[in-house]
Amino acid sequence: MTSLSLPYRATATEACAWLAQQTGTPWTLARLLDQGGLPFVWLDYSVAWAELFHDGVTRYAAPVVFIGDKQHLASGARDVWLRFTRDSGNIAIELTAPGLRVPLDGLHFQERDLLRLLKELQHPQPADTEADKTPVILPSALKGLGREQILIAFAGVGKVDLDKGMASGVGIFGDDGARVRKNSRGGKNSHLWHPVTLAFGLHDVHRVPMAHLKKAFATQPLLREWKADWLESLRLLGE
């Protein structure tokens, strides 16, 4: 059988075909998204979507990061629907309703992301030993996510105004809540937020479905560093 090459920017069909050959199992777009694949849509500059382009940028790969947009793709839709994304400056942005819709063949996956995914599948992390379960103090880089990152990571999980809650600069759930500390950059929206604490607060206080939060930690690249902490917390709580 001829070995398939992996393009630098692979379409969903090319990515699934390559993964199927590498793993010996069938792949669909829904499975690729469920495994954490991050799709992009290449956009040429237009006045209608100028908000996505910083000065001098004429072509940009907009990531599909919103859970609702990913669910639209996984359902078998024939187009890509972007309602939330990041602009070319990596800032979270909500597109003007009803959002941007492009043909499905405009969806691409980056070679490096697919190679990383294959490596994780072929070399899964070993199960935690008792020694591994000893509490670990997170390095400062992992103490929290910024406001824009939180808005992306938890976009669409429930009917709660996260932006308003974080903009106040105080704990969302009383005291300091999920707020960890101030970012060294300072400013009104410079606080960092612990995503695991925030997620449980969203569930306990705002009744955000646990299934939506589990989906976020399973699929959002921004939450990858906290996934183990999240799973361990779920185990301890019997969830």
C-alpha positions as CSV (number, residue, x, y, z in Angstrom):
1,M,0.0,0.0,0.0
2,T,1.3,3.4,-0.9
3,S,2.3,5.5,2.1
4,L,0.3,8.7,2.4
5,S,2.3,11.9,2.8
6,L,1.1,14.5,5.4
7,P,0.7,18.0,3.9
8,Y,1.9,21.0,5.9
9,R,-1.7,22.1,6.0
10,A,-4.0,19.1,5.7
11,T,-7.7,19.1,4.9
12,A,-10.0,17.2,7.2
13,T,-10.1,14.4,4.6
14,E,-6.3,14.3,4.3
15,A,-5.8,14.3,8.0
16,C,-8.2,11.5,8.7
17,A,-6.8,9.4,5.8
18,W,-3.2,9.9,7.1
19,L,-4.2,9.0,10.7
20,A,-6.1,6.0,9.6
21,Q,-3.0,4.7,7.8
22,Q,-0.8,5.4,10.7
23,T,-3.0,3.9,13.4
24,G,-4.8,1.1,11.4
25,T,-8.2,2.4,12.6
26,P,-10.9,4.5,10.9
27,W,-10.9,8.3,11.5
28,T,-13.6,10.8,11.1
29,L,-13.6,14.6,11.6
30,A,-15.7,14.0,14.8
31,R,-13.1,11.6,16.2
32,L,-10.3,14.0,15.3
33,L,-11.9,16.8,17.1
34,D,-12.7,14.6,20.1
35,Q,-9.0,13.6,20.3
36,G,-8.0,17.3,20.6
37,G,-7.3,18.1,17.0
38,L,-7.3,21.9,16.5
39,P,-8.7,23.0,13.1
40,F,-8.0,26.3,11.3
41,V,-9.7,28.3,8.6
42,W,-7.4,30.3,6.3
43,L,-9.0,33.7,5.7
44,D,-7.9,36.5,3.2
45,Y,-8.3,40.0,4.4
46,S,-11.8,41.6,3.9
47,V,-13.4,44.7,5.2
48,A,-16.2,42.6,6.6
49,W,-13.8,40.8,9.0
50,A,-11.2,43.5,9.4
51,E,-11.4,43.0,13.2
52,L,-9.5,39.7,12.8
53,F,-6.5,41.2,11.1
54,H,-3.9,43.3,12.8
55,D,-2.0,46.0,10.8
56,G,-0.1,44.5,7.8
57,V,-1.7,41.1,8.1
58,T,-3.5,40.1,4.8
59,R,-4.0,36.3,5.4
60,Y,-4.7,34.6,8.7
61,A,-5.4,31.1,10.0
62,A,-8.3,31.5,12.4
63,P,-8.6,28.7,14.9
64,V,-11.9,26.9,15.6
65,V,-11.8,27.0,19.4
66,F,-15.5,27.5,20.4
67,I,-17.2,24.2,21.6
68,G,-20.4,25.1,19.7
69,D,-18.4,25.6,16.5
70,K,-16.7,22.2,17.0
71,Q,-20.0,20.5,17.7
72,H,-21.3,21.9,14.4
73,L,-18.4,20.3,12.6
74,A,-18.7,17.0,14.5
75,S,-22.4,16.8,13.6
76,G,-21.5,16.2,9.9
77,A,-22.2,19.8,8.8
78,R,-21.1,20.7,5.3
79,D,-19.6,24.1,6.3
80,V,-17.5,25.7,9.0
81,W,-19.2,28.0,11.4
82,L,-17.0,30.5,13.3
83,R,-18.7,32.4,16.1
84,F,-15.7,32.7,18.4
85,T,-12.0,32.6,17.5
86,R,-8.7,34.4,18.1
87,D,-7.6,37.3,16.0
88,S,-4.1,37.5,14.4
89,G,-2.8,39.0,17.7
90,N,-4.0,35.9,19.6
91,I,-6.8,37.8,21.4
92,A,-10.2,36.1,21.9
93,I,-12.9,37.6,19.8
94,E,-16.6,37.1,19.3
95,L,-17.6,37.6,15.7
96,T,-20.6,39.7,14.8
97,A,-23.7,37.5,14.6
98,P,-24.4,35.2,12.9
99,G,-20.7,34.6,12.6
100,L,-18.6,33.5,9.6
101,R,-19.5,30.5,7.5
102,V,-17.1,29.0,4.9
103,P,-17.1,25.7,2.9
104,L,-15.8,22.6,4.7
105,D,-12.9,22.2,2.4
106,G,-11.5,25.5,3.9
107,L,-10.9,23.6,7.1
108,H,-7.2,22.6,7.7
109,F,-5.1,21.0,10.4
110,Q,-1.4,21.8,10.9
111,E,1.2,19.1,10.3
112,R,2.9,19.7,13.7
113,D,-0.5,19.3,15.6
114,L,-1.2,16.0,13.8
115,L,2.3,14.7,14.4
116,R,1.9,15.6,18.1
117,L,-1.5,13.8,18.3
118,L,-0.1,10.7,16.7
119,K,2.8,10.6,19.1
120,E,0.4,10.9,22.0
121,L,-1.6,8.0,20.6
122,Q,1.4,5.8,20.0
123,H,3.1,6.6,23.3
124,P,0.4,7.2,25.9
125,Q,1.4,8.5,29.3
126,P,1.7,5.6,31.8
127,A,-0.9,5.4,34.6
128,D,-0.1,7.3,37.7
129,T,1.7,5.4,40.4
130,E,1.1,6.1,44.1
131,A,4.2,8.3,44.1
132,D,2.8,10.3,41.2
133,K,-0.3,11.1,43.2
134,T,1.6,13.2,45.8
135,P,0.4,16.8,45.5
136,V,2.6,18.9,43.3
137,I,3.0,22.7,43.5
138,L,2.5,24.0,40.0
139,P,5.3,26.2,38.5
140,S,4.4,29.9,38.2
141,A,3.8,29.5,34.5
142,L,0.9,27.1,35.2
143,K,-0.7,29.1,38.1
144,G,-3.5,30.4,35.9
145,L,-4.8,31.6,32.5
146,G,-5.5,35.2,31.5
147,R,-8.9,36.6,30.8
148,E,-8.8,36.1,27.1
149,Q,-7.6,32.5,27.4
150,I,-10.3,31.7,29.9
151,L,-13.0,33.1,27.5
152,I,-11.7,30.9,24.7
153,A,-11.2,27.8,26.9
154,F,-14.8,27.9,28.4
155,A,-16.6,29.6,25.5
156,G,-20.1,28.2,25.2
157,V,-20.1,25.9,28.2
158,G,-23.1,27.6,29.8
159,K,-25.2,30.7,30.2
160,V,-22.9,32.7,32.5
161,D,-21.2,36.0,31.8
162,L,-17.5,35.1,32.4
163,D,-16.3,38.2,30.9
164,K,-18.2,40.4,33.3
165,G,-17.2,38.3,36.3
166,M,-13.5,38.5,35.5
167,A,-13.5,42.1,34.5
168,S,-14.4,43.1,38.0
169,G,-11.0,41.8,39.2
170,V,-12.4,40.0,42.2
171,G,-13.1,36.4,42.9
172,I,-16.1,35.2,40.8
173,F,-17.3,32.9,43.5
174,G,-16.6,34.9,46.6
175,D,-13.3,35.8,48.3
176,D,-10.6,35.2,45.7
177,G,-12.4,32.2,44.3
178,A,-10.8,31.0,41.1
179,R,-8.5,34.1,40.9
180,V,-4.9,33.1,41.5
181,R,-2.9,36.3,41.4
182,K,-2.3,39.4,39.3
183,N,-0.4,39.1,36.0
184,S,2.9,40.9,36.1
185,R,1.7,43.1,33.2
186,G,-0.8,44.8,35.5
187,G,-3.9,46.6,34.3
188,K,-7.6,46.1,35.0
189,N,-7.9,42.7,33.4
190,S,-4.5,41.4,34.4
191,H,-5.6,38.7,36.8
192,L,-4.9,35.0,36.3
193,W,-7.5,32.4,36.9
194,H,-7.1,28.7,37.9
195,P,-9.2,26.8,35.3
196,V,-10.0,23.8,37.5
197,T,-11.3,25.9,40.4
198,L,-13.2,28.0,37.9
199,A,-14.8,24.9,36.3
200,F,-16.0,23.5,39.6
201,G,-17.4,26.9,40.5
202,L,-19.2,27.1,37.2
203,H,-20.8,23.8,37.9
204,D,-21.6,24.3,41.6
205,V,-22.7,27.9,41.5
206,H,-24.0,28.5,38.0
207,R,-25.2,24.9,37.2
208,V,-23.0,24.6,34.1
209,P,-23.4,20.9,33.0
210,M,-20.4,18.8,34.0
211,A,-20.5,17.2,30.6
212,H,-19.8,20.5,29.0
213,L,-16.8,21.1,31.3
214,K,-15.4,17.7,30.8
215,K,-15.6,18.3,27.0
216,A,-13.7,21.5,27.4
217,F,-10.8,19.9,29.3
218,A,-10.8,17.0,26.8
219,T,-10.6,19.2,23.7
220,Q,-9.2,22.7,24.5
221,P,-5.5,23.0,23.9
222,L,-5.4,25.8,26.5
223,L,-6.5,23.4,29.2
224,R,-4.1,20.6,28.3
225,E,-1.6,21.5,31.2
226,W,-4.5,21.3,33.7
227,K,-6.1,18.1,32.4
228,A,-4.4,15.8,34.9
229,D,-5.3,18.1,37.8
230,W,-8.9,18.1,36.5
231,L,-9.2,14.3,36.2
232,E,-7.7,13.8,39.6
233,S,-10.2,16.2,41.2
234,L,-13.0,14.4,39.4
235,R,-11.7,11.1,40.8
236,L,-11.6,12.4,44.3
237,L,-15.1,13.8,44.0
238,G,-16.4,10.5,42.5
239,E,-17.5,12.3,39.3
